[in-house]
Amino acid sequence: MSELKLGTKCLQAGYAPKNGEPRQLPIIQSTTFKYDSCLAMGKLFNLEATGYFYTRLQNPTNDHAAAKIAALEGGTAAMLTSSGQAANFFAIFNICECGDHLICSSSIYGGTFNLIGVTLPKMGIEVTFISPDATDEELNAAFKPNTKAVFGETLANPALSVLDIERFAKIAHEHGVPLIVDNTFPTPINCQPIKWGADIVTHSTTKYIDGHGSGVGGVIVDGGNFDWMAHADKFPGLCTPDESYHGLVYAEQFGKAGAFITKATAQLMRDFGAIQSPQNAFLVNLGLESLHVRMREHSKNGQAVAEFLENHEKTLSVSYPGLKSDKYHSLANKYLTNGCSGVVSFEIKGGRDAAEKFMTKLKLIAIETHVADAKSCCLCPSITTHRQLSDEQLATAGIPAGLIRISCGIEDVEDLIEDIKQALN
């Protein structure tokens, strides 16, 4: 049988019940698992056998949901985390440690900007922020001998810049390091970064993947293509013995397809414990079953709202890569082949004050610290999610003070436009 289409994978991948087993993914709400032999459990602790012994490391519900996301992204392995922030932290910290250097796109979510720009340096990890529009020369100049990874967002939150994944991946690989891409906004329905050369993909499953604002979570997907042993001197954590597992070498034992996620699970999740609950993993799987249908509607509504705002007299600018006038339209045509999501950012005339007044006049679209939900919502990043950034950092990230981010849900688009119109008026 030929490879399944994305929509079919949303429903069928990850969990295949056998005869007489539950049709829906079961919630294994248990912290521990019983064994008849200490030696059998000991093999699990040594990573010599597969199975479950403690949910802080692995749980069947979580693993089935993660496997579905890996199938959608075209990856070889995946791990759920307690949040999108945890996913990004683990993805970076799995290969970066004290004394290392990271290159990061400056156009990313405010929380991730703070994680990478403020918290990681406290752990001894240096970062260089670079524009997603940087030239090859500028990007090459940012590399140092201790650079271990490049990080960016496929579709940035909230600037909506589109990362040139293929170009960034090519340059990262020329320097012997992987490209990590946060693919939260497009989801694997609208873009699969691994196909374009990305090595590690992360998501905040809290957003479109869950789709209903019901559970916080994250995921890391390994593309299984990066040859860690070919650059063993750069990645000792993967390519030298881990004494906490009797000298096991992840890259040798689990190969390109499994080394990264195995280390993240057996080492980082073991020590940090930022797990996703089985109940939330069940909700993630439930959200995935309709993801391909919802993303089509989100993208359709986002396009219509962006076109309406582009022609309104009270807007200074509109950012939505689906617009022909958008500077990232050509990159969107290349990478976002099924749509540009439901998120639209626009700058209103009058700055912060006008943005606040506009949002209080909305009747259908809710003011929420959330995005990528089945129900429409909005916020002003400079007042909320990016409040910790200085005006200079806001400008670097492409976020004017009067920028409003609207997340178009899957309501009838005529009602959304009418609500925006009356609030602007």
LUMDO-35817 format. One record per residue (C-alpha): x, z, y. Coordinates in Angstrom, 2 decimals, decimal comma, padded with zeros to 5 digits. Each point is the difference from the previous one (the first is absolute). Layout:
REM residues N
- X	Z	Y
...
//
This chain:
REM residues 425
- 000,00	000,00	000,00
- 001,32	-000,88	003,48
- 000,77	002,76	002,49
- -003,12	001,67	001,37
- -001,08	-000,64	003,59
- 000,20	002,81	002,57
- -003,71	000,78	-000,07
- 000,00	000,34	-003,76
- 003,08	002,24	000,14
- -001,83	002,26	002,47
- -002,51	000,71	-002,75
- 001,93	-000,44	-003,25
- 003,67	000,86	000,55
- 001,62	003,36	-000,63
- -002,47	001,45	-002,50
- -001,14	-001,64	-003,23
- -002,31	002,27	-002,02
- 000,16	-000,27	-003,77
- -002,94	000,09	-002,38
- -002,32	002,88	000,86
- 002,00	001,13	003,05
- -001,50	000,48	003,50
- -000,66	-003,24	001,89
- 000,82	001,64	003,32
- 003,43	001,50	000,61
- -000,16	003,66	-001,14
- 001,06	002,81	002,33
- 002,58	002,04	-001,91
- -000,35	003,12	002,15
- 002,61	002,05	-001,82
- 003,32	001,36	001,17
- 001,50	000,17	-003,48
- -000,05	-001,70	-003,40
- 000,22	001,62	-003,44
- 002,62	-000,83	-002,62
- 000,47	001,17	-003,57
- 003,78	-000,04	000,24
- 002,52	001,26	002,55
- 002,33	-002,83	-001,00
- -002,66	-002,62	000,79
- -000,45	001,47	003,47
- 003,76	000,29	000,39
- 000,36	-003,75	-000,40
- -002,37	-000,45	002,93
- 002,11	002,30	002,16
- 003,07	-002,05	-000,95
- -001,77	-003,27	000,89
- 000,55	-001,11	-003,59
- -003,71	-000,54	-000,72
- -003,13	-000,99	001,90
- -002,92	002,36	000,44
- -001,36	002,81	002,13
- 000,93	003,63	000,28
- -000,71	001,04	003,61
- -002,11	-001,74	002,64
- 002,55	000,62	002,76
- 002,03	-002,78	-001,60
- -002,57	-002,21	-001,69
- -003,70	-000,10	-000,82
- -001,91	-002,70	-001,94
- -002,63	-000,53	002,73
- 002,71	-000,42	002,61
- 002,04	-002,33	-002,16
- -002,92	-002,32	-000,75
- -000,85	-000,30	003,71
- 003,66	-000,57	000,86
- 000,28	-002,68	-002,70
- -002,93	-001,86	001,52
- 001,67	-000,05	003,43
- 003,28	-001,13	-001,58
- -001,86	-002,86	-001,69
- -001,61	-001,03	003,29
- 003,35	000,07	001,83
- 001,86	-001,78	-002,77
- 002,25	003,01	-000,60
- 001,42	001,53	-003,17
- -000,73	003,70	000,61
- -001,79	002,24	002,50
- -000,47	003,67	000,87
- -002,82	001,66	001,92
- 000,82	002,59	002,67
- -001,96	002,54	002,00
- -000,07	-002,21	003,14
- 001,37	-003,17	001,53
- 002,57	002,07	001,86
- 001,21	001,46	-003,31
- 000,22	-003,50	-001,46
- 002,19	-001,24	002,85
- 002,17	003,12	-000,10
- 000,53	-000,23	-003,76
- 000,67	-003,75	000,14
- 002,77	000,55	002,56
- 001,40	003,31	-001,28
- 000,22	-001,39	-003,54
- 002,97	-002,11	001,12
- 001,10	001,56	003,32
- 001,68	003,38	000,32
- 002,03	001,99	002,51
- 002,60	-002,29	001,60
- -001,95	-003,21	-000,60
- -001,51	-002,48	002,45
- -003,38	-001,76	000,13
- -001,15	-003,03	002,01
- -003,65	000,16	001,03
- -002,41	-002,22	001,90
- -000,96	001,66	003,27
- -003,58	-001,22	-000,37
- -001,44	002,48	-002,50
- -002,60	002,77	-000,26
- 000,76	002,95	002,30
- 000,18	002,53	-002,82
- 002,50	-002,15	-001,89
- 001,99	-000,53	003,20
- 000,23	003,78	000,39
- 000,93	000,48	-003,68
- 002,80	-002,55	000,19
- 001,14	000,58	003,59
- -000,21	003,80	000,20
- -000,28	001,66	-003,41
- 002,37	-002,14	-002,10
- 002,88	000,44	002,52
- -000,40	003,78	-000,48
- 000,77	-000,71	-003,67
- 003,10	-001,98	000,94
- -001,51	-003,48	-000,32
- 000,81	-002,16	003,01
- -002,41	-002,73	001,13
- 000,23	-003,12	002,14
- -003,33	-001,31	001,29
- -000,20	-003,73	000,51
- -002,76	-002,28	001,25
- -001,96	-001,85	-002,68
- 000,72	-003,06	002,17
- 003,77	000,56	-000,13
- 002,14	-003,06	-000,58
- 002,13	-000,36	-003,12
- 003,05	000,83	002,11
- -001,58	003,20	001,34
- -001,14	001,06	-003,45
- 003,41	-000,64	-001,57
- 001,66	001,97	002,78
- -002,11	003,06	-000,83
- 001,56	000,40	-003,47
- 002,71	002,58	-000,63
- 002,14	000,71	-003,07
- -002,33	002,93	-000,84
- -003,28	-001,92	000,47
- -002,17	000,50	-003,09
- -003,33	-001,67	000,79
- -002,13	-001,94	002,51
- -003,55	001,20	000,71
- -002,97	-001,66	001,71
- -003,77	-000,45	-000,05
- -001,59	-003,28	-001,08
- -002,66	000,34	002,70
- 001,03	002,74	002,42
- -002,29	002,85	000,99
- -001,23	-000,34	002,74
- 002,05	-002,77	001,67
- -001,04	-002,48	-002,75
- 003,36	-001,75	000,02
- 000,67	-001,93	-003,22
- 003,32	000,58	-001,73
- 001,85	-003,12	-001,09
- 000,43	001,42	-003,50
- 001,91	-002,90	-001,51
- 002,56	-000,03	002,83
- 000,47	003,79	000,05
- 000,32	000,07	-003,80
- 002,60	-002,78	-000,01
- 002,19	001,78	002,53
- -000,43	003,39	-001,70
- 001,06	-001,52	-003,31
- 003,03	-001,68	001,59
- 001,12	003,54	000,91
- -000,76	001,33	-003,48
- -002,97	002,20	000,91
- -003,75	-000,10	-000,78
- -002,87	-000,72	002,37
- -002,76	002,64	000,02
- -003,35	-001,22	001,38
- -003,08	002,06	000,85
- -002,88	-002,31	-000,92
- -002,88	002,33	000,93
- -001,95	-002,25	002,39
- 000,07	-003,31	-001,92
- -000,34	001,63	-003,44
- 001,10	-002,14	-002,97
- -003,18	-002,06	000,50
- 001,30	-001,51	003,23
- 003,75	000,15	-000,67
- 002,37	000,73	-002,87
- 003,40	000,73	001,64
- 001,85	-000,03	-003,34
- -000,72	-003,73	-000,31
- 001,86	-000,47	003,28
- 003,07	002,02	-000,99
- -000,94	003,61	000,79
- 001,37	002,44	-002,58
- -002,09	003,14	000,53
- -003,59	000,06	001,31
- -001,83	003,07	001,29
- -003,61	000,67	000,98
- -002,04	002,71	001,55
- -002,79	-000,17	-002,60
- -002,01	002,08	002,48
- -000,76	-003,24	001,82
- -001,45	-003,23	-001,44
- 000,89	000,75	-003,62
- -002,26	003,07	000,00
- -002,14	-001,64	002,67
- -002,52	002,80	000,51
- 001,93	002,81	001,65
- -000,38	002,17	-003,09
- 003,54	000,88	-001,06
- 003,50	000,12	001,49
- 002,71	-001,66	-002,07
- 002,89	-002,40	-000,23
- 001,80	-002,23	-002,50
- 003,46	-001,49	-000,57
- 000,35	-003,28	-001,91
- 003,31	-001,31	-001,33
- 000,36	-003,77	-000,14
- 002,53	000,40	-002,81
- 002,31	-002,70	001,38
- 002,76	001,87	001,82
- 003,20	000,30	-002,05
- 001,10	003,58	000,68
- 003,05	-000,18	-002,29
- 001,30	-003,05	001,86
- 000,30	002,30	003,03
- 000,78	003,20	-001,88
- 002,33	001,32	002,71
- -002,90	000,00	002,50
- -002,52	001,73	-002,26
- 001,68	002,84	-001,88
- -003,34	001,76	-000,50
- -001,15	-002,86	-002,22
- 003,33	-001,13	-001,41
- 001,94	003,21	-000,78
- -000,91	002,84	-002,38
- -002,79	002,38	001,01
- 001,23	003,37	-001,24
- -003,50	001,45	000,22
- -000,83	-002,35	-002,91
- 003,20	000,47	-002,02
- 001,86	-002,88	001,63
- -002,71	-002,64	-000,29
- 000,62	-003,12	002,12
- -003,35	-001,37	001,19
- 001,11	-003,60	000,59
- 001,55	-000,19	-003,47
- -002,75	001,81	-001,89
- -003,03	-001,63	001,68
- 001,37	-003,24	001,44
- -001,11	-001,85	003,11
- -003,66	000,26	-000,98
- -000,19	003,77	-000,36
- 002,96	001,78	001,58
- -001,37	000,50	003,51
- -003,41	001,43	-000,92
- 001,40	002,09	-002,85
- 002,48	001,67	002,34
- -002,67	000,49	002,67
- -002,26	001,65	-002,57
- 002,48	001,99	-002,06
- 002,11	001,17	002,92
- -001,85	-000,11	003,33
- -003,52	000,74	-001,22
- 001,44	002,72	-002,24
- 001,72	001,65	002,98
- -002,41	-000,69	002,90
- -003,30	-000,02	-001,89
- -001,90	-002,28	002,41
- -002,45	-001,09	-002,70
- -003,34	-001,72	000,30
- -002,78	001,89	-001,75
- -001,66	-001,68	-003,01
- -003,32	000,20	001,88
- 001,45	-002,00	002,89
- 001,60	-002,45	-002,43
- -003,46	-000,57	-001,47
- -001,33	-000,74	003,51
- 002,90	-002,38	000,61
- -000,85	-001,90	-003,17
- -003,64	-000,12	001,03
- 000,99	-001,41	003,39
- 002,22	-002,61	-001,62
- -002,95	-001,38	-001,95
- -001,56	-001,36	003,20
- 003,19	-000,59	002,01
- -000,06	-003,80	-000,34
- -003,61	-000,14	001,23
- 000,49	002,47	002,84
- 003,19	-001,60	001,34
- -001,78	-003,33	000,35
- -002,70	001,65	002,14
- 002,46	002,14	001,98
- 002,07	-003,07	000,85
- -003,03	-002,08	000,93
- -001,28	002,73	002,34
- 003,45	000,55	001,49
- 000,33	-003,68	000,81
- -003,41	-000,14	001,71
- 000,60	003,15	002,06
- 003,46	-001,22	001,05
- -001,44	-003,32	001,17
- -002,69	001,82	002,00
- 002,52	002,35	001,67
- 002,41	-002,84	000,78
- -002,60	-001,56	002,29
- -001,22	003,19	001,71
- 000,85	000,58	003,64
- 000,81	003,69	-000,45
- 002,81	-000,49	-002,50
- 003,61	-000,62	000,97
- 001,16	-001,13	-003,43
- -001,09	-000,10	-003,64
- 002,29	000,38	-003,01
- -001,31	-001,56	-003,20
- 002,15	-002,44	-001,96
- -003,05	-001,98	-001,02
- -000,33	-001,25	003,59
- 001,68	-003,32	000,69
- 001,30	001,45	003,27
- 001,71	002,94	-001,75
- 003,80	-000,11	-000,10
- -000,07	000,85	-003,72
- -002,59	-002,61	-000,97
- 002,49	-002,26	-001,80
- 001,41	002,94	-002,00
- -003,55	001,07	-000,83
- -000,72	-003,48	-001,33
- 003,03	000,38	-002,26
- -000,42	003,57	-001,26
- -003,64	001,03	000,59
- -001,65	-002,84	-001,86
- -003,31	001,77	-000,69
- -000,55	001,48	003,46
- 001,52	002,38	002,53
- -001,96	003,19	-000,83
- -002,64	001,62	002,15
- 002,33	001,68	002,49
- -000,02	-001,37	003,56
- 002,06	001,41	002,86
- -000,79	-000,82	003,62
- 001,13	001,22	003,39
- -002,81	000,88	002,37
- 000,31	-000,28	003,77
- 000,43	003,44	001,55
- 002,42	001,60	-002,48
- -000,55	003,33	-001,77
- -002,96	001,06	002,15
- -001,91	-003,23	-000,61
- 000,79	000,17	-003,71
- -001,39	003,51	-000,25
- -003,17	-000,93	001,91
- -000,55	-003,09	-002,13
- 000,23	001,96	-003,24
- -002,44	002,70	001,14
- -002,60	-002,73	000,66
- 000,13	-001,39	-003,53
- -003,08	000,78	-002,07
- 000,70	-001,56	-003,40
- 003,80	-000,02	-000,14
- 001,28	003,56	-000,44
- 003,04	001,59	001,65
- 002,12	001,10	-002,96
- 003,61	000,66	-000,93
- -000,51	-002,53	-002,72
- 000,16	-003,71	-000,61
- -000,74	-002,56	-002,72
- -003,31	001,52	-001,05
- -003,28	-001,56	-001,15
- -001,53	001,47	003,19
- 001,31	-001,18	003,37
- 002,10	002,37	002,06
- 002,39	-000,06	002,95
- 002,54	001,99	001,98
- 002,56	-000,25	002,79
- 003,44	000,40	-001,63
- 001,78	001,26	003,12
- -002,47	002,91	000,15
- -000,13	000,69	-003,75
- 002,10	-001,40	-002,88
- 003,01	-000,92	002,18
- -000,31	002,93	002,42
- 003,41	001,35	-001,10
- 001,74	-003,15	001,27
- 001,39	-000,19	003,52
- -001,15	-002,80	002,32
- 003,30	-001,75	-000,71
- -000,53	000,26	-003,77
- -003,59	-001,20	000,41
- 001,26	-003,07	001,86
- 002,61	-000,63	-002,72
- -002,71	000,18	-002,64
- -002,19	-002,41	001,99
- -002,70	002,58	000,80
- -001,23	000,01	003,63
- -001,76	003,15	001,27
- -003,32	-001,83	000,15
- 000,20	-001,41	-003,50
- -003,08	000,55	-002,17
- 000,03	-000,51	-003,75
- -003,32	-000,96	-001,55
- -000,34	000,02	-003,75
- -002,86	-002,31	-000,86
- -001,94	001,21	-003,01
- -002,30	-002,06	-002,17
- -003,15	000,40	002,11
- -001,76	-003,10	001,32
- 002,38	-001,44	002,55
- -002,76	-000,71	002,52
- -000,63	003,74	000,28
- 003,69	000,75	000,49
- 000,34	-002,55	002,80
- -003,16	001,27	001,70
- 001,37	003,56	-000,04
- 003,34	-001,11	001,47
- -001,76	-002,12	002,62
- -002,24	002,82	001,27
- 002,94	002,44	000,12
- 002,12	-002,45	002,01
- -002,88	-000,63	002,37
//
